[in-house]
């Protein structure tokens, strides 16, 4: 599985939810559930009104982190 792509998709989900007006807790929970559905056991998701950060320890042993500002491409 391509975990880089999975994290990018999950951050995109978080940004779109945030941009659409979703609450912070809902953004974090939705991204966390998506990552857990793909087998990541304890992903960390942090969202504030202008930024979403996702970090996960992948089964291949690497820790990956993706950050994206809300409202930017």
QUIDASUL-V267007 format. One record per pair of residues at least 12 apart in sequence whose C-alpha atoms are under 6 Angstrom apart, sorted by the first residue. I is the first residue (numbers start at 0). GAP is how many residues later the second one is. If there is no record, write none. Layout:
i;gap
I;GAP
I;GAP
This chain:
i;gap
9;21
13;13
14;55
27;17
42;12
42;13
49;19
49;20
50;17
50;18
50;19
51;15
51;16
52;13
52;14
53;12
